[in-house]
Amino acid sequence: MATTSSPLAKPQSEIGIVIRQLRQLLGLTQAQFARKLGVTLPTINRWENNRSQPSSLALMQLKAMLHELKNSPIKFHQVCAQTLLEDYFDEQTEQP
């Protein structure tokens, strides 16, 4: 049986937390965040409340947004983005 690789390291049920935290870090409403991702507002609501799961493409978009925040000039955004990447996408901080 073939398995597909998911970019998410933690259980799918926890992705709602990541989505809500990312959206709040960006200072966006659910409607604004939905437009940014190219999905509908009800889709964002279902994801945040774990009633449905984002596609692999959407997960890659979320991960890319976190990487953008990691490079933010705002230290708080950097730290939060890195924490979410480590906790939910199993990306460790590179050591010098």
N, C-alpha and C positions, 0 to 999 in steps of 0.2 A: 504494500500500500504506500503510495507516494505521500509525503508530507510537504507542506508549504512552510517556508521560513517566514516568521513574523518579525518585524523590526522591534516589537515590544518584548521586553524581558519579563515583566510582571504579568500576573493574571489579567486577562481581558477585562474583568469586572472593575479593575482599578483605573482604566483609561479615562473614565468620566472625571476622576479627580484631576488628572493631567490636563484634560481639555479645559475644565473650569479654571484651574490655576493659570494656565497659559493665557486664556481669554482675559482674565482679570489683570494679569501682569501687563498685557497690551492695552488695558483700559478700554476694552470694547464691550458693547452690548452683545447679546446673543445674535441679534440681527446683523450687526456690523461684522462680527466674526464669521457668520455664515456667508456673507457676501465675499469676504476675504478668501474663504476656502472654496467658494463656488458651490455651496450647498444651501439648503433651505433652513430657515430658523427652526422649524420643528425637528430637523435632523440634529442640529446642535443640541437642542433640548433633550432629545432622546439619548444622545451620546453622553451628555453630562449626567443624566439620571440612570445610566446603564440599562436603558431599555433597548438599545441596539448598539452595535459596534461599528466603528469606522472601517472603511476598506483599507487595504494595504497602501493604496495611493494617498488616501487622507492621512494615514499614519506617517507617511514619508513627508507630507506637507507640514504636519505638526512638528515633526522632528527638525525640519529645516527652519521653522519659525523659532524653535528653541535655540538652534545654533546661531541665528541672527541675534537673538537676545543675549546670548553668551558673549557676543562681541560688542554689546552696547556700552556706551560711555558711562552708563549708570551702574555702579557697583552692585546695588541691590538686584537689578535685572540679571547681571552676570551670575551672581551667586544662586539665585532662584532657578535660572535656566540650567545651570550646571547640575544642581541638585535634582531637578526633574529628569535630566538626561541620564544621570547616574542611577536614580531610583527606578525609573520606568523603562528606559531604553538600554540599560546596562552599559552605558558609556562611562568609562573611568577618566578622570582627569589625567592628562599627560604630565608625567614628571620630567623636569629638566634634566 
